[in-house]
């Protein structure tokens, strides 16, 4: 049985607590939050010890995995502290995205985990759907041939205005991770951004990318759209075929260039995903499967290294905007 402690028990932390309580191979050992009333409420709800100090929790409880579900500025400024404390204690760490909104902190976390050979994973949950899995299978099998382009769109409604870069750093670890999942490392980016009426942040962005493979791509992202409509679209094309993953989990369609016969995977009404929140359970299930199988840190899916790679692309896109749309090389 894998023992889990959840740090940060607000909205996302509550989802994690319930997931580890339900999973047959995990037990929720303790919860932690800087706000005593929030920690105590979660402890009472789940019948586990509650703490406001992670070091005290780790000294008192048997814990295998620390889940960092804190938030902070740009949804990530409170991730580094507890994640590093847990790594220094030798624990496996599962951190919410972004791994950190501060690129230097993200680099230090990944470097430390690599040096100590510790598991560091990130909740890049958008790739963990049956539709995405089938699409990846087709790409890896060469059904698209040599990849030529990838178009990505991720748009939701979020009126929050932390900083001018909130939209890029908080939302697009997901979209960049999906792009990298299908097409590999990104070498260069060029971005253009705009602000919706009344906004102080760059709330809509257009980002051109060049993959290390030579393929090209594009990301359109926005915090200004309605949540009533599909939020995510991904199109991947090669010289032998093209595929579309529609709205994260709803469907995947493969269009071979030399045939009229399509391959379609649709989310089932019976036994399929009931909604977006199911992506959390799919992602957590994979993480637990890999821990049970004894996966090495470098073998963890959607690892801290993957999360860092996404943040490097985001910081390059921000730099491009600051340079008036000039292309920027992404650190490798």
N, C-alpha and C positions, 0 to 999 in steps of 0.2 A: 504494500500500500504506500503510495507517494503522498507525503505530508506537505501541505501547502499553506503558506501565510499570505494574506492579501493586504497590501499597504495602500491606503486610499480607498475608502468605502462609500464614496458618493455614487453617482449614477453608474458609471462603467464598473467601478469596484463591486457594486451590488450584483451586476451580471456575472462577474467572475466568481464571487462567493457562491452564488446559486449553482454555477456550472461545476465547480469542484465538489460541492455537496452532492450533486446528482451523479457524478462520474463514478463508475464502479471500482476504479483503480486509484482513486484519490480520496483524501480526507482533508477537510478544512481544519487546520490546527489552531489558527489564531488570526485575529484581524488587528490592524493598526491604522490610526489616523491621528493627525495633529489636533483635531477637534475632539475633546474627550467625550462629548455627548454623542457624536457620530460614531466613534469607536465603540462606546458602550451599547448603543442601540444595535449595532451590527453584531456585537458579541452576544447580546441577549437573544436576538432573532435566531442565530445559528447555534447557540449553546456552546460557544468557544471563548477562550480568554481574549480580552481586549486590551490593547496597549496604545500609548501615545508616543512611545520611544521604540524604534525598531531594534536598536542594540539590546535593549532590555528584553524584548521579545525573543531575539535569537539566543540570548544567554539562558532563558528559562524554558523554551519550548523546543521540541524535536521538529525540525523543519528541513525538508529536502529542497523545496522550491519557494522562492519569494516572487510574488506577482506584484509589480509596481503599477498601480492604477491611479496614481496621483495625476494632477493636471498642472495648473500654474499658467503663467503668461504663454500665449501661443500654444496652449494645450500641452506644453512639454517642459517648462522651466523647473518643475518639481520632480523630474524623473532621475536626474543624475545622482542626487544625494542618497536616496534609499537604494538605488541600483548598485552604487559603488559600495555602500555598507554591506549589502548582501553578498556581493562578489568577494569582498575582502574577508567575509566569513566563510567563503568556500561554497556558497550555495548556487544552485542553478537559478537563473533570473529570467523572468518573462516580463517584458516591459511594454506598456502601451506606446502607441505612436504619438508624436514623433519620438524617436529614441531620446532625443533632446532637441530643443529649439536652438541650442548653442552648439555649433559644429565642433568646437574644440572639446567640449564635454563629451559629445558623441564619439569623437575619435579616441579620447582617453578610455571610455568604457570598453570599446571594442578592442583596443590594444591591450588593456589589462586582462580581459577575458581570454584573449588569445595567448598571452604570456603565461597565464595560470592554467590554461587548458580547461576553462569553465564554460558551461552552457550559458549562452546569452541569446535569447529569442525575442522577437517583437510581434506584436499583434497586428500584422499586415494581413487582415482577414479577408480582403476582397478577392484574393486569389484562391481561397479555399471553398470552391463551389464545384458541383458536378459539371457545370457548363465550362468552367475554366479548366478543369482537369481533362475533359475531352478535347478542348482546344489545344492544350499543351501536348497531349498525346499525338495529335495530328501534326503539330509543328515538329516535334521530336522525331516522328516517323518520316519526315521529309515530304509530307503530302502537299505542302505549299511550295516546295522547291526552295530555291534561294530566296530569303526574305528581301523584299524591296521597300515596303513602307508599313507603318503602323499609325493609325489614327486613334486617339484616346480622348474621351470627354468625361469629365466628372463635375457635376453641378448640383449644388444644394442651396437651400436658403439658410443663411446664418448672419444675422444683423450685428453680431459681436464686433467690437472695434478695439481689440487689445493694442495692436501696433499696426503700422502700415503693411507689414509682411505676414500678418496672421493667416490670411487665406492660403498663402504658399506653404508656410511651414506646418500648419495644423492639418490641412486637408490633403495635400498632394503627396505625402509619403505613400498613400494608397495608390494613386494613379501612376506615379513613377515606378512603384514596385510591380504593378501589373505590366507596365511596358517592359521592364527589365525581365520579368518572368518569361515573357514570350520572345523577346528579341535580344536579350543580353545587355551588356554594359553600354552606357551612353558616354560618348566621347566629347561632344560639343553641344552647346545649347545657345539659342538666341531667343530673347523674350521681349514681348510688348504687353503692357498692362494698362488698365483703365480703372476709373473709379465711378461707381454708380452714383446717381444724384444723391447728395446729402452724406456721402461716405468720405471718411478720411483715409481709409486703407485701400490698397490696390486689390479690389474685390473681384475683378475679372482679369484673366490672364490668357495669353496666347503664347505658347512655347514651341519653337521648332527644335528638333533634336537630330543629331547624327549619331547613329549607333557605331560601336567599335567595328562591327561587321561590314560597315559601309551602307547599310540600310538607313533610310531616313524616316522621320516621324513627326507627329504633331500632337500637342496636348492643348485642349481648350478647357479651362477651369473657371468656375464662378461660385461665389457665395451669394449671388443675386437672383437665383432661379427659384421656382416653386417646387416644393417637396411633393406636390400632387402628381408630378410627371416622372418618367424614368430618369434616374440620376446618373447612370453610367453606361457608356458605350465604348466598345473596343473593336477595332477592325484591324486585322493582320493580313497582309498580302505578300505573296511571293510569285515567282514566274510560273508556278504550276497550279496555284489555287489561292483562294481567299477565304477567310472566316470572320464571323462576327459573333462576339459575345454581347448579348443585349441585357442591359439593366442588372448587372452583377451576376444574377443567378437564374433569370427567367428562361433564357434559351441560348443555344449555340448553333449556328448554321455554317456549314462548310460548302463552298462553291468551287468545285474543281473546274479549271479553265477549259478542259477538253471533254466535258460531259455535261448532260442536262440533269444528271442524277445528283441530288443534294443529300447531305447528311445533316439531320436535324436532331438536336437533343433539347427537349423541353422539360421544364420543371413539372413534375407530376402533381396533380391535385391530391393524390393519395400516396402518402409517405414521402413526398418531396419536401423541399424547404417551404416553411409557412410564411417566412418574411425575412427581412434583412438581418434581424438579430440572430437568426440561425447561423449566419457566417461566423459568429463568435464561437458557437459550440463546435462547428466543423474545424475551426482553426485550433481550438483548445484540444480537441480530440486527437488531432495530428501530433501536437506537441507531446501529449501524454504517451501516445503510441511510440514516438521516437525515444522518449526517456525510458520506457519499459524495455525497448529493444536494445538499450545501451548505445544509442547513437553517439558518435563522437561529436564534440562541439562544432567541428567544421561540417558535419553532416546534417545539422539541424536545419529544417526548412524555415524560410523567412527568419533568418538569423539576425543577430545584431549587426553583422557585417552587411547583410542585405539592407537593413534599415539605415545604416551609415551611408551606403552607396546612394540610396534615395535622397538623403539629406544633402549629400555633396552636389547632386544634380540641382536640387532646389536652391542651394546657395549660389551655384553658378547662374541660375536663372535670375536670381535677385541681382547679382553683379551685372548681368547683361542689361537689365532694366536701368540700373544706375548709370550704365555706360551708353544709354540712348539706343539700345538694341544691338550693340556690337556682339558678335559671337564670342563665347567664353569657353575655354577648355575645362573639362571636368577632371579634377584630380583622380588619378587611378589608385 
